[in-house]
Amino acid sequence: MESESDNNNYSVRLSIIYNLDGIRTHVKCKRDIMLKEVLLAFCERKQIDYKDISFFYDGKRLPVRKTPLQLGMKDDDTIEAFRPVHGGGGGRRQ
């Protein structure tokens, strides 16, 4: 039987904040799971297309094929999810 400290070493609590609504979503995942799986589930829950979102951790693009363990993630670390805003350049005036 696993003790609580063993379980805490096996999983990590992360939060993902989405730039369009500012809502922080808390997730708990295994330290050895590929982050892409966690982010796909996040996008499905938010009903957004994974391909339209850029994810950042510690100010850098998140390598989604890595695991929290490989990135040294700790409980309460934050992943930022951004949907790029296109446009705003106006049109050509004549």
C-alpha positions in Angstrom: 0.0 0.0 0.0 1.3 3.5 -1.0 1.7 6.1 1.7 0.5 9.6 1.1 4.1 10.8 0.6 4.7 8.1 -2.1 1.5 9.2 -3.8 2.6 12.9 -3.7 5.9 11.9 -5.3 4.0 10.0 -8.0 1.7 12.9 -9.0 1.8 16.7 -9.3 -0.9 19.3 -9.0 -0.7 21.9 -11.8 -2.9 24.8 -12.8 -3.6 26.0 -16.3 -4.7 29.6 -16.9 -6.4 30.4 -20.2 -5.9 33.9 -21.5 -9.3 34.5 -23.0 -11.3 33.9 -19.8 -8.7 34.2 -17.1 -10.0 31.1 -15.3 -7.5 28.9 -13.6 -8.1 25.2 -14.0 -6.5 22.8 -11.5 -5.3 19.4 -12.7 -3.6 16.5 -11.0 -1.5 14.2 -13.1 1.2 11.6 -12.9 4.7 13.0 -13.0 5.6 10.6 -15.8 2.7 11.3 -18.2 3.4 13.2 -21.4 2.0 16.8 -21.0 0.3 16.6 -24.3 -2.2 14.2 -22.8 -3.0 16.6 -20.0 -3.3 19.6 -22.3 -5.6 17.7 -24.8 -7.9 16.9 -21.8 -7.8 20.5 -20.8 -8.8 21.7 -24.3 -11.6 19.1 -24.5 -13.0 20.3 -21.1 -12.8 23.9 -22.3 -14.3 23.0 -25.7 -11.4 24.6 -27.6 -9.2 23.3 -30.4 -5.8 22.1 -29.1 -4.2 23.2 -32.4 -5.3 26.8 -31.8 -3.6 27.1 -28.4 0.0 27.9 -27.4 1.2 26.7 -24.0 3.9 28.3 -21.9 5.7 27.4 -18.7 8.2 29.7 -17.0 7.9 32.1 -19.8 8.9 29.6 -22.5 7.0 27.5 -25.0 6.0 24.3 -23.2 7.6 21.2 -24.8 4.4 19.1 -24.8 6.2 15.8 -25.5 8.0 16.1 -22.1 6.7 15.0 -18.7 6.3 17.1 -15.6 9.2 15.0 -14.1 11.5 15.9 -17.0 10.7 19.6 -16.6 11.1 19.6 -12.9 7.5 20.7 -12.3 6.3 21.0 -8.7 2.9 21.3 -7.1 1.1 24.5 -7.9 3.2 25.4 -10.9 1.3 27.2 -13.6 0.9 26.6 -17.3 -0.3 29.5 -19.4 -2.6 28.7 -22.4 -2.9 31.4 -25.0 -5.1 31.6 -28.0 -3.4 34.0 -30.4 -5.4 37.1 -31.4 -5.2 37.8 -35.1 -6.1 41.0 -36.9 -6.3 44.4 -35.5 -4.2 45.8 -38.4 -7.2 47.3 -40.0 -7.7 47.4 -43.7 -6.0 49.3 -46.4 -7.5 52.8 -46.6 -8.0 54.6 -49.8 
